Amino acid sequence: MLVTVWRHGEAGTAPRDRDRALTPKGVDALGRAVLRFQDTIGAKNLPGVTNVMTSPWLRTRQTGDILGAALAVNPRAVDWLSPSASIDDAGLLFEGSEGHWILVSHQPLVSELLWYWLDSRALPPLAPGGWASISIADHGQGLGALIASEVSI
């Protein structure tokens, strides 16, 4: 399966962290990033995105909506991508799943997932709007191979 881990776009402030919305700059940057992502998919002859899952927090849902609209996929919010989630929670993804999944979440979870699956910290932490695609057979340390990334936009 192909998994793209995507950090939410640049967000503003709000009284509660979970209610922070994307800034106009964040929306614009994500629009450009998804175009480059589509170009990468085409250039590398990768399968199209089949699923987009997000944290239930506002900025990740908004990021998922932008991705979903561009990729013709309906995003779905799941608790196991919330900021309090752990790497172990991501094992739920591999229960009968196939295709190309985008997971939209927060730091430090997005980078921790990538480092765990790649068994390396060589990939820099994802900046807002950054993403990395890996080929992975199952949830386990070192079971992924980096295909493409754009760690900052």
Legacy VTK file of the C-alpha trace (Angstrom):
# vtk DataFile Version 3.0
C-alpha trace
ASCII
DATASET POLYDATA
POINTS 153 float
0.000 0.000 0.000
1.082 3.588 -0.500
0.726 5.972 2.443
1.202 9.719 2.194
1.592 11.420 5.554
0.616 15.084 5.293
0.925 17.771 7.953
-1.945 20.258 8.076
-1.415 23.660 6.471
-0.451 26.862 8.261
-3.042 27.702 10.910
-3.934 30.863 12.783
-4.874 31.298 16.410
-8.036 30.443 18.326
-9.036 30.212 21.992
-8.826 26.409 21.757
-6.048 24.689 19.807
-8.476 22.255 18.192
-10.395 25.205 16.667
-7.449 26.828 14.866
-8.351 27.382 11.200
-6.066 27.519 8.186
-4.790 30.968 7.307
-5.317 32.339 3.786
-1.583 31.832 3.244
-1.969 28.211 4.412
-4.869 27.600 2.014
-2.901 29.057 -0.912
0.230 27.071 -0.067
-1.778 23.834 0.177
-3.359 24.502 -3.207
0.100 24.782 -4.782
1.403 21.772 -2.826
-1.412 19.500 -3.992
-0.665 20.430 -7.622
2.993 19.482 -7.115
1.855 16.292 -5.372
-0.314 15.396 -8.375
2.642 16.087 -10.677
4.804 13.786 -8.536
2.200 11.017 -8.652
2.079 11.275 -12.428
5.849 11.527 -12.930
6.501 8.492 -10.714
3.543 6.568 -12.132
2.079 6.083 -8.641
-1.501 5.016 -7.988
-4.081 7.716 -7.408
-5.290 8.506 -3.912
-8.108 6.264 -2.754
-8.656 7.554 0.811
-8.009 10.705 2.842
-8.175 10.477 6.625
-7.708 13.430 8.973
-7.524 14.286 12.615
-10.873 15.616 13.868
-9.301 19.026 14.581
-10.386 21.929 12.356
-7.122 22.684 10.525
-6.610 19.041 9.544
-10.203 18.683 8.365
-9.774 21.830 6.258
-6.527 20.451 4.836
-8.306 17.180 4.071
-11.120 19.068 2.341
-8.607 20.835 0.069
-6.878 17.549 -0.737
-10.146 15.690 -1.191
-11.551 18.298 -3.582
-8.397 18.265 -5.716
-8.102 14.461 -5.705
-11.822 13.615 -5.949
-11.847 11.737 -2.633
-14.142 12.303 0.364
-12.034 12.838 3.506
-12.954 11.199 6.804
-11.971 12.377 10.291
-10.723 9.710 12.710
-9.685 10.019 16.345
-6.499 7.970 15.892
-4.944 10.893 13.968
-5.592 13.440 16.741
-2.616 15.110 18.462
-2.835 12.733 21.422
-2.594 9.636 19.197
0.375 7.300 19.285
2.251 5.418 16.600
0.548 2.204 17.740
-2.865 3.687 16.875
-1.835 3.815 13.196
-1.933 0.022 13.081
-5.691 0.390 12.496
-4.868 1.540 8.966
-3.562 -1.879 8.001
-6.655 -3.882 8.890
-7.660 -4.968 5.371
-6.631 -1.674 3.751
-5.196 -1.306 0.290
-4.687 1.558 -2.136
-3.110 4.978 -1.663
-4.007 6.625 1.628
-3.348 10.205 2.743
-3.158 10.690 6.509
-3.465 14.332 7.629
-2.363 15.057 11.184
-0.165 17.146 13.480
3.408 17.305 14.689
4.965 15.387 16.273
2.785 12.445 15.123
3.321 12.971 11.374
7.106 12.863 11.624
7.106 10.113 14.250
5.044 7.893 11.936
7.427 8.458 9.047
10.546 7.910 11.166
9.041 4.720 12.626
8.008 3.240 9.284
11.323 4.260 7.667
13.384 3.301 10.757
15.364 6.498 10.212
15.302 10.150 11.195
17.022 11.210 7.968
13.828 12.829 6.682
13.474 16.297 8.287
10.335 16.983 10.358
7.365 17.957 8.207
6.648 21.687 8.159
3.018 22.888 7.865
1.703 21.596 4.558
4.622 19.179 4.103
4.134 15.569 3.036
5.966 12.315 2.405
4.820 9.214 0.523
6.044 5.772 1.499
5.436 2.266 0.267
4.560 0.070 3.209
3.307 -3.481 3.593
2.337 -3.497 7.263
2.521 -1.469 10.466
5.975 -2.038 11.864
9.259 -0.299 12.389
11.369 -0.154 9.253
8.702 -1.645 6.969
8.391 1.445 4.763
10.387 2.826 1.834
10.369 6.531 0.960
8.935 7.215 -2.499
8.697 11.036 -2.579
8.480 13.979 -0.192
8.092 17.713 0.116
8.873 18.381 3.755
8.233 22.132 3.522
6.112 24.217 1.192
LINES 1 154
153 0 1 2 3 4 5 6 7 8 9 10 11 12 13 14 15 16 17 18 19 20 21 22 23 24 25 26 27 28 29 30 31 32 33 34 35 36 37 38 39 40 41 42 43 44 45 46 47 48 49 50 51 52 53 54 55 56 57 58 59 60 61 62 63 64 65 66 67 68 69 70 71 72 73 74 75 76 77 78 79 80 81 82 83 84 85 86 87 88 89 90 91 92 93 94 95 96 97 98 99 100 101 102 103 104 105 106 107 108 109 110 111 112 113 114 115 116 117 118 119 120 121 122 123 124 125 126 127 128 129 130 131 132 133 134 135 136 137 138 139 140 141 142 143 144 145 146 147 148 149 150 151 152
